Amino acid sequence: MKISKLGPIILSEGISTYNAFTLLYASFFTIGLLTFIGVGTPYVLSEILNVPQTKQGIVTGNLVFWTEITTLLLFGPIGIAADKMGRKIVYVLGFLFMGLGYALYPTAESVNELIFYRVIYAIGVALAAGMLATVLTDYPQERSRGKLVGIVGALCGLGIVVINIVFGTLPEKLVLLGFDSVKSGQIAHWAIASLCFVSALVLMAGLKGGLPTKDKDSPSLKELSSSAIKHFYKNRKITLAYCSAFIARGDLVILGSFLTLWATSIGIEKGLPIEVAQSKSTKTFVLTQISALVWTGIILFFIDKINRITFLCLCISLASIGYICIGFVDDPTSKNALPFIILLGIGQISIFFGSQSLVGQEAPKKERGAVIGGFNIMGAIGIIFCSIIGGRIFDSISPNATFFTIGAINILLLLFAIYVRFTSSNQKN
């Protein structure tokens, strides 16, 4: 069978260049659309639902909690469904559910109603994020895996930057055009919903259809159900990848939800209108993603040339330093915070690269969807933990304490990664 290429990336058998370009499109929009919820939520809480600032940390934590409970329950079955039904249909459904959630989100009239709409969005997140990780694992050959992970990571970061700059600042622009603040927030969310629906059509047309293996070679449902747990205990590298997913996904929610909430709260305390405060907080979050993009261009040169675990140790170290340092800052929107905001972005994207490259290397092809499902489950558990603990620490102690806590968890993961590196020194990469 002819082997296709996408520039320097050598693709797996049966994957066309067109399929690969569709993955790049999906990379740009999946995480960018997913993270807008963190930018939009402070606006909905403050302007549409009028939740007091003193309670927004807990409400935000609860919203994230229900999002991740939903994804936690779904990631396992989604991984199995991807191995039995194919990646394409699951991915398309993800964008459809995410779009429905965004369309309903700014129409909520109570926090409980907002939670219900957040659950609809969460179903889409579980489907789409799970398939991004799985398709990314399917498409490259091992010798090109790190490069494709890097390019996908760069596009994820670029999508976050572009989508959140354009749509995160849209309410402020609409208010200046004469729209009231409530309608401005709703229009921004509905525009995001429209992008989700368009993306579903693009993926339906461009992703590879069918199953990853022939039916006769496909593991049974029982084997797929137990494979994630089996490999977690059997392979220390998969154990480390799973633990890294716990932190990588937790890092993303801390940046997307609590850094944004912190920056928005600072703006409101300074007397800024909510739409202006959100615009400033969006720019702070976007700065983390711009720094991640620049860093991606650097690590693409060596990601496939060094040991996967050694690389992951470097990634975790960067994230640990970023979180600890930002904990000493009083105002994340100030010039003094700039170096640490940049380091947060570098650390967050680095752990994404490191964990995704490692699990992609170690996951067996026939059980790949299920193993990646387990990887995503650990990510969901990480977000639940970080949202519950982070939200309560944010309100009861300080935003700074939330970042100190995540930094400490990163340090614990680093110690485990060093242990696995030395105990696995006789194994390839």
C-alpha positions, -999 to 999 in steps of 0.1 A, spaced: 0 0 0 13 35 -9 25 55 21 15 92 20 34 121 35 25 155 49 56 175 44 83 158 65 57 136 83 53 100 72 17 88 76 5 54 86 -8 30 60 -42 39 47 -40 76 58 -41 101 29 -27 136 28 -63 148 27 -71 130 59 -40 145 75 -50 180 64 -84 175 80 -67 165 112 -48 198 111 -81 216 107 -96 197 136 -66 205 157 -70 242 152 -107 242 161 -112 215 187 -92 229 215 -99 265 206 -136 260 206 -134 239 237 -115 265 258 -138 294 249 -161 282 277 -135 294 302 -134 328 286 -172 331 283 -182 318 317 -171 348 338 -191 370 314 -222 348 318 -219 347 356 -214 384 360 -235 400 333 -263 374 326 -268 356 359 -255 384 382 -236 360 405 -216 379 431 -178 380 427 -173 364 460 -191 332 448 -178 329 413 -148 308 422 -171 281 437 -196 283 409 -169 281 383 -154 251 401 -188 234 402 -194 240 365 -160 224 357 -168 196 381 -200 186 363 -182 190 330 -155 165 340 -179 141 358 -196 139 324 -164 134 305 -152 109 331 -182 87 326 -180 90 288 -143 87 279 -141 49 285 -172 41 264 -161 66 238 -128 49 234 -145 16 230 -170 31 205 -141 45 185 -125 11 182 -159 -5 172 -176 22 152 -147 43 138 -133 77 147 -151 99 122 -187 95 135 -177 100 171 -157 131 163 -185 146 143 -210 140 171 -186 158 194 -187 190 175 -225 188 172 -230 184 210 -205 211 217 -223 235 193 -256 228 210 -242 234 244 -227 268 233 -260 278 217 -279 272 249 -253 284 274 -260 322 274 -298 317 276 -296 302 311 -317 319 337 -302 301 368 -270 284 378 -287 250 378 -299 256 342 -263 267 333 -250 234 347 -274 215 325 -263 233 294 -227 228 305 -233 190 307 -245 191 270 -213 209 261 -193 184 281 -207 155 261 -193 172 230 -160 178 247 -156 141 257 -164 130 221 -142 156 203 -112 158 227 -112 120 229 -111 116 191 -85 143 186 -61 124 208 -70 91 192 -68 103 156 -35 120 164 -22 86 176 -35 68 145 -22 90 117 16 92 120 42 65 118 63 63 150 94 80 135 72 111 127 50 110 158 67 138 178 67 161 148 30 156 142 22 160 179 42 193 178 24 206 147 -10 196 161 -1 212 194 9 244 176 -24 245 158 -43 238 190 -25 268 205 -31 290 175 -67 280 175 -70 290 212 -53 324 204 -73 333 174 -107 321 186 -104 336 220 -91 369 208 -118 372 181 -147 359 202 -135 367 237 -133 404 228 -165 404 207 -189 414 235 -169 446 241 -169 454 204 -207 448 202 -214 470 232 -195 498 214 -217 492 184 -248 498 205 -259 463 216 -267 457 253 -243 437 273 -265 406 277 -272 403 239 -235 409 232 -225 379 253 -252 358 237 -241 367 201 -205 357 209 -216 323 222 -239 317 192 -211 325 168 -190 299 185 -218 274 182 -220 281 144 -183 273 141 -189 240 158 -216 230 134 -195 240 104 -165 220 117 -187 189 120 -194 191 83 -157 195 75 -147 165 96 -175 144 80 -160 151 46 -123 148 54 -115 123 81 -108 86 73 -138 65 77 -141 29 88 -124 10 116 -87 11 126 -84 -27 122 -102 -54 102 -132 -69 121 -115 -102 124 -85 -86 141 -105 -63 164 -105 -71 201 -137 -81 218 -158 -56 237 -147 -73 270 -110 -70 260 -114 -34 251 -132 -26 284 -103 -40 304 -73 -29 282 -68 5 297 -65 -9 332 -44 -38 320 -18 -15 303 -19 10 332 -6 -17 355 15 -36 330 35 -7 314 51 19 337 54 43 307 17 42 302 12 47 339 34 78 337 15 90 306 -18 86 324 -5 105 354 8 132 331 -27 135 315 -40 141 350 -18 172 352 -19 183 316 -57 185 315 -58 200 350 -33 227 339 -55 236 310 -86 242 332 -65 262 357 -54 285 329 -87 286 310 -110 290 340 -91 303 371 -65 325 354 -92 341 334 -115 344 364 -86 359 385 -78 384 358 -115 393 353 -119 398 391 -89 421 392 -104 442 364 -138 445 381 -121 455 414 -103 483 395 -137 496 384 -136 484 348 -169 475 330 -174 437 328 -168 436 290 -135 455 293 -124 433 323 -132 402 302 -113 416 273 -82 421 294 -85 387 310 -88 371 276 -56 388 265 -38 375 295 -50 339 287 -41 344 250 -6 354 260 -1 320 275 -10 304 242 11 328 221 41 318 243 32 282 238 32 287 200 66 302 200 79 274 222 64 248 199 86 261 171 116 254 192 108 219 205 98 206 171 135 204 162 143 179 190 111 162 202 117 130 181 154 129 189 154 125 227 140 99 250 102 104 255 105 103 293 135 126 294 115 151 274 85 147 297 107 155 327 118 187 311 81 196 303 70 190 339 99 210 353 89 240 332 52 238 343 62 235 380 84 266 378 56 286 361 29 277 386 51 284 416 63 317 403 28 330 393 17 323 429 39 352 441 22 377 417 -6 400 430 -20 409 396 -18 385 366 -25 414 342 4 435 353 37 439 335 56 422 364 36 390 358 45 389 321 75 365 324 55 341 345 24 342 323 47 332 294 62 304 314 28 291 323 19 288 286 52 270 278 47 246 307 11 237 298 18 230 261 50 211 270 32 186 292 6 182 264 34 173 240 52 150 264 22 130 276 7 127 241 40 115 225 45 90 253 11 74 252 11 74 214 43 55 214 32 29 240 -5 23 231 -10 -9 211 -28 -4 177 -57 -28 182 -66 -13 216 -55 22 209 -89 38 213 -95 22 246 -60 30 259 -64 67 248 -98 66 265 -81 56 297 -56 84 291 -85 109 287 -103 95 318 -72 103 339 -73 138 323 -109 142 334 -101 131 369 -73 157 370 -97 184 359 -123 174 385 -96 175 412 -82 208 401 -116 224 397 -129 213 431 -97 220 450 -88 251 429 -123 267 432 -125 263 469 -89 275 475 -95 304 451 -125 317 472 -115 307 507 -78 315 506 -66 334 475 -61 329 437 -24 327 444 -29 296 466 -46 278 438 -15 282 416 9 272 444 -12 240 448 -10 230 412 27 238 412 32 213 441 13 186 422 35 191 392 66 186 414 52 153 426 47 142 391 82 152 382 96 129 409 76 100 395 88 107 360 124 107 371 118 74 388 103 59 357 131 73 335 159 56 356 140 23 360 132 22 323 167 32 311 173 0 293 142 4 271 140 22 238 128 58 240 
